[in-house]
Amino acid sequence: MDVNIEKHQTTDGNYEYRASCDRPGFRFVLIGKGKTATEADENLRQNIREMKDRLDEITQISKVSA
C-alpha cells in the first residue's frame, strides 16, 4: 500500500501533516496539526494509532458476528 505524507506550514504559522492513500480499497486521509512541526508529527502519529485501534475493534466485531 502506498502512503503519501505531506508536510505543510499553514498561513497562520501552524503545521499540518497529512498521511493519505488513494488506491481502490484503501482510501483514507489522516491529518495531524500543531503549533510546531513536532506537535503536528505527534498528532498525526496519535491519529494513526487511534485509527488502528478502531480498525482492530471493527475486526473483532466482525469476527464475533460471523
C-alpha distances in whole Angstrom, upper triangle without the diagonal:
4,6,10,13,16,20,23,26,28,31,33,32,29,25,22,19,16,12,10,8,9,8,10,10,8,10,12,14,15,18,20,24,27,30,29,25,25,26,23,21,22,22,18,18,20,18,15,17,19,16,15,19,19,16,18,21,20,19,23,24,23,24,27,28,27
4,7,10,13,16,20,23,25,28,30,29,26,23,20,16,13,10,8,6,8,8,11,12,9,10,11,12,14,16,19,22,25,28,26,23,23,24,21,19,21,21,17,17,20,18,15,18,20,17,17,21,21,18,21,24,23,22,25,27,26,27,30,31,30
4,7,10,13,16,20,22,25,27,25,23,19,16,13,10,6,6,5,8,9,13,13,10,10,9,9,11,13,15,18,21,24,23,19,20,20,17,15,17,17,13,14,17,15,12,15,17,15,15,19,19,17,19,22,22,22,25,26,26,27,30,31,30
4,6,10,13,17,19,22,24,22,20,17,14,10,8,6,5,6,9,11,15,16,12,11,11,9,10,12,13,16,19,22,20,17,18,19,16,14,17,16,13,14,17,15,13,17,19,16,17,21,21,20,22,25,24,25,28,29,29,31,33,34,34
4,7,10,14,16,19,21,19,17,13,10,7,5,4,7,9,12,15,18,19,15,14,12,10,9,10,11,13,16,18,17,13,15,15,12,11,14,14,10,12,15,14,12,16,17,16,17,20,21,20,23,25,25,26,29,30,30,32,35,35,35
4,7,10,12,16,18,16,14,11,8,6,5,7,8,11,14,17,20,21,18,16,14,11,11,10,10,12,14,16,15,12,14,15,11,11,14,14,11,14,16,15,15,18,20,18,20,23,23,23,26,28,28,29,32,33,33,35,37,38,38
4,7,10,13,15,13,11,7,6,5,7,9,12,15,17,20,24,24,21,19,16,13,12,10,9,10,11,13,12,9,11,12,9,9,13,13,11,13,16,15,16,19,20,20,21,24,25,25,27,29,30,31,33,35,35,37,39,40,41
4,6,10,11,10,9,6,5,6,9,12,14,17,19,23,26,27,23,21,18,15,14,11,10,10,11,12,11,9,12,13,10,11,15,14,13,16,18,17,18,21,22,22,24,26,27,27,30,32,32,33,36,37,37,39,42,42,43
4,7,8,6,6,4,6,9,12,15,17,21,23,26,29,30,27,24,21,18,16,13,12,10,10,9,9,8,12,12,10,12,15,15,14,18,19,19,20,23,24,24,26,28,29,30,32,34,34,36,38,39,40,42,44,44,46
4,5,5,5,6,7,10,12,16,18,22,23,27,30,30,27,24,21,18,17,13,12,10,10,10,11,11,15,14,11,14,17,16,16,19,20,19,21,24,24,24,27,29,29,30,33,34,34,36,38,39,40,42,44,44,46
4,5,7,9,11,14,16,20,22,25,26,30,33,34,30,27,25,21,20,17,16,13,13,12,13,14,18,17,15,18,20,19,19,23,24,23,25,28,28,28,31,32,32,33,36,37,37,40,42,42,43,46,47,47,49
4,6,9,11,15,17,21,23,27,28,32,35,35,32,29,26,22,20,17,15,12,11,9,12,13,16,15,14,17,19,18,19,22,23,22,25,27,27,27,30,32,32,33,36,37,37,40,42,42,43,46,47,47,49
4,7,10,13,16,20,22,26,28,32,34,35,31,29,26,22,20,16,14,11,10,7,8,10,13,13,12,15,17,16,17,20,21,21,23,26,26,27,29,31,31,33,35,36,37,39,41,42,43,45,47,47,49
4,7,10,13,17,20,23,26,29,32,32,29,26,23,19,17,13,11,7,6,5,6,8,11,10,8,12,14,13,14,17,18,17,20,22,22,23,26,27,28,29,32,33,33,35,37,38,39,42,43,44,45
4,7,10,13,16,20,22,26,29,29,25,23,20,16,14,10,8,6,5,6,6,6,9,8,6,9,11,10,11,14,15,15,17,20,20,21,23,25,25,27,29,30,31,33,35,36,37,39,41,41,43
4,7,10,13,17,19,22,25,25,22,19,16,12,10,7,6,5,7,9,9,8,10,9,6,8,11,9,9,12,14,13,14,17,18,18,20,22,22,24,26,27,28,30,32,33,34,36,38,38,39
4,7,10,14,16,20,23,23,19,17,14,10,8,6,5,6,9,12,11,8,10,10,6,7,10,9,7,10,12,11,12,15,16,16,18,20,21,21,24,25,26,27,30,31,31,33,36,36,37
4,6,10,13,16,19,19,15,13,10,7,6,5,6,9,12,15,15,12,14,13,9,9,12,10,7,11,13,11,11,14,15,14,16,19,19,19,22,24,23,25,28,28,29,31,33,34,34
4,7,10,13,16,16,12,11,8,6,5,6,8,12,15,18,17,14,15,15,12,10,13,12,8,10,12,10,9,13,14,12,14,17,17,16,19,21,21,22,25,26,26,28,31,31,32
4,7,10,13,13,9,7,6,4,6,9,12,15,18,21,21,18,19,19,15,14,16,15,11,13,15,12,11,15,15,13,14,18,17,16,19,21,20,21,25,25,25,27,30,30,30
4,6,9,10,6,5,5,7,9,12,15,18,22,25,24,21,22,22,19,18,19,18,14,16,18,15,13,16,17,14,15,18,18,16,19,21,20,20,24,25,24,26,29,29,28
4,7,8,6,5,7,9,12,15,18,21,24,27,27,24,26,25,22,21,23,21,18,19,21,18,16,20,20,16,18,21,20,18,21,23,21,22,25,26,24,27,30,29,29
4,6,5,6,9,12,15,18,21,24,28,31,30,27,28,28,25,24,25,24,20,21,23,20,18,21,21,18,18,22,20,18,21,23,21,21,24,25,23,25,28,28,27
4,6,7,11,14,17,20,24,27,30,34,33,31,32,31,28,27,28,26,23,24,25,22,20,22,22,19,19,22,21,18,21,22,20,20,23,24,21,24,27,26,25
4,6,10,13,16,20,23,26,30,33,33,30,31,30,27,26,27,25,22,22,23,20,18,20,20,16,16,19,17,14,17,19,16,16,20,20,18,20,23,22,21
4,7,10,13,16,19,23,26,30,29,27,27,26,23,22,23,22,18,19,20,17,14,17,17,13,14,17,15,13,16,18,16,16,19,20,18,21,24,23,23
4,7,10,14,17,20,24,27,27,25,26,25,21,21,22,20,17,18,19,16,14,17,17,13,14,17,16,14,17,19,17,18,21,21,20,23,26,25,25
4,7,10,13,17,20,24,24,22,22,21,18,17,19,16,13,15,16,12,11,14,14,10,12,15,14,13,16,18,16,17,21,21,21,23,26,25,26
4,7,10,13,17,20,20,18,19,18,15,15,16,14,11,13,14,10,10,14,13,11,13,16,15,14,18,19,18,20,23,23,23,26,28,28,29
4,7,10,14,17,18,16,16,15,12,11,12,10,7,9,10,7,7,11,10,9,11,14,13,14,17,18,18,20,22,23,24,26,28,28,29
4,7,10,14,14,13,14,12,8,9,11,8,6,9,10,7,9,12,12,11,14,16,16,17,20,21,21,23,25,26,27,29,31,31,33
4,7,11,11,10,10,8,5,6,7,5,4,8,8,7,9,12,12,13,15,17,17,19,21,22,23,25,27,28,29,31,33,33,35
4,7,8,8,9,7,4,8,9,6,7,11,11,10,13,15,15,16,19,20,20,22,24,25,26,28,30,31,32,34,36,36,38
4,5,7,8,5,4,8,8,7,9,12,12,13,15,17,17,19,21,22,23,25,27,28,29,31,32,33,35,37,38,39,41
4,7,8,6,7,10,11,11,13,15,16,16,19,20,21,22,25,26,27,29,30,31,33,35,36,37,39,41,42,43,45
4,5,5,6,9,10,11,12,14,15,17,18,20,21,23,24,26,27,29,30,32,33,35,36,38,39,41,42,44,45
4,5,5,6,9,10,11,12,14,15,17,18,20,21,23,24,26,27,29,30,32,33,35,36,37,39,41,42,43
4,5,5,6,9,10,11,12,14,15,17,18,20,21,23,24,26,27,29,30,32,33,35,36,38,39,41,42
4,5,5,6,9,10,10,12,14,15,16,18,20,21,22,24,26,27,29,30,32,33,35,36,38,39,41
4,6,5,6,9,10,10,12,14,15,16,18,20,21,22,24,26,27,29,30,32,33,35,36,37,39
4,5,5,6,9,10,11,12,14,15,17,19,20,21,23,25,26,27,29,30,32,33,35,36,37
4,5,5,6,9,10,11,12,14,15,17,18,20,21,23,24,26,27,29,30,32,33,35,36
4,5,5,6,9,10,10,12,14,15,16,18,20,21,23,24,26,27,29,30,32,33,35
4,5,5,6,9,10,11,12,14,15,16,18,20,21,22,24,26,27,29,30,32,33
4,5,5,6,9,10,11,12,14,15,17,19,20,21,23,25,26,27,29,30,32
4,5,5,6,9,10,11,12,14,15,17,19,20,21,23,24,26,27,29,30
4,5,5,6,9,10,11,12,14,15,17,18,20,21,23,24,26,27,28
4,5,5,6,9,10,11,12,14,15,16,18,20,21,23,25,26,27
4,5,5,6,9,10,10,12,14,15,17,18,20,21,23,25,26
4,5,5,6,9,10,11,12,14,15,17,18,20,21,23,24
4,5,5,6,9,10,11,12,14,15,16,18,20,21,22
4,5,5,6,9,10,10,12,14,15,17,19,20,21
4,5,5,6,9,10,11,12,14,15,17,19,20
4,5,5,6,9,10,11,12,14,15,17,18
4,5,5,6,9,10,11,12,14,15,16
4,5,5,6,9,10,11,13,14,15
4,5,5,6,9,10,11,12,14
4,5,5,6,9,10,11,12
4,5,5,6,9,10,11
4,5,5,6,9,10
4,5,5,6,9
4,5,5,6
4,6,5
4,6
4
